[in-house]
Amino acid sequence: MSPDQASAGAHVAVIFNPIKVDIDELRSEVRLAEEEAGWNATLWLETSVDDPGQGMAKEAIASGASAVLAAGGDGTVRAVAEGMMNSGVPLVLLPAGTGNLLARNLGITLNRLPEAVQLAVTGEDRAIDMGTALLRRPDGSTEQHTFVVMVGIGLDAKMIAATNPELKKKVGWLAYVEAIARIARDVDAVKLSYSLDGSPTRSTSVHTLLIGNCGALPGNVLIMPEAKIDDGLLDIAAMRPRNLAGWIRVGTAVVWENGVLRKSRAGRRLMAADKRVRVLRYFQGRRADLRFEKPEEFEIDGEEMGLVTTLSVRVEPASLIVRVPRDVSPERAGISSAPAPE
């Protein structure tokens, strides 16, 4: 149901992380939206350590909510999205915290709560993909998690594990830069075997492996330039520099190639003519199966997830409805499809 089709008597649910949001301001803005849209009283659900959002999302859907507003950081958004997967109920993002990766990739305004809440009334619904990661721990146990942005192995995951939480509160995503500078020299290459979409298994080594549903990182760094959040594909970026010069080439590829050359036909032809062995490689597929030579750090949507020995990642096409601004172009939002069916 689109916002302007919501019937009288409908209600929305707000799932909020009390650590990340100003609850008084949030209640005030939601009350204004209630009055404007003619909704019934909002259902308020607070996350906890034991349930960061999955159970609240299911409770909200069971209550008949016409939309679910998630107020918190990346962890809250991922948990709520997991609980709403394949429900058909729209998710509205009220970004808080440092990364806000899904909101950034969808072109949703950050740090402006009134505008974010208004999105519940004025936005447009789109169907986007999610990803599922089945992992095995060093003790042999298995877990399954969903993600909306990306998962990472190698330097990316070690960076998140090493980030100082107090520094992160003060300077935001720049704390990741400090963590990389501190640990980069001590990070060994990740040795793994992999299969993409059931292809024969191959072996390789990388310093960082990212498997993503969308391509932009904090700071507007476009790490996976071909990624679309609704194309039914996973995008994979493999970084394998051997020395400082290699890392400089990675930076050049991200800033110059992704930010400039890929935007023009001439630039793409220039890149295609470059026959050097590349330190940053891209792949696409619907499923990736990975086995690591030794346990490796793993992160999902910016959350440290500990050590894994195997990882199977697959795309879940059009499994989540999100409400996005009507005036943001599909290109900026990383979206390729038409609005979600009503």
Secondary structure as UniProt FT lines:
FT   HELIX           3..5
FT   TURN            8..9
FT   STRAND          13..16
FT   TURN            18..20
FT   HELIX           23..37
FT   STRAND          43..46
FT   HELIX           54..62
FT   TURN            63..64
FT   STRAND          68..72
FT   HELIX           74..84
FT   TURN            85..86
FT   STRAND          91..95
FT   HELIX           101..105
FT   TURN            106..107
FT   HELIX           113..122
FT   STRAND          124..136
FT   TURN            138..139
FT   STRAND          142..147
FT   STRAND          150..154
FT   HELIX           155..162
FT   HELIX           165..171
FT   TURN            172..173
FT   HELIX           174..183
FT   HELIX           184..186
FT   STRAND          190..196
FT   TURN            197..198
FT   STRAND          202..206
FT   STRAND          208..212
FT   STRAND          216..217
FT   HELIX           218..220
FT   STRAND          221..222
FT   TURN            225..226
FT   TURN            229..230
FT   STRAND          234..239
FT   HELIX           244..252
FT   HELIX           253..258
FT   TURN            259..260
FT   HELIX           261..263
FT   HELIX           265..272
FT   STRAND          280..285
FT   STRAND          287..300
FT   TURN            301..302
FT   STRAND          303..324
FT   TURN            326..327
FT   HELIX           330..333
//
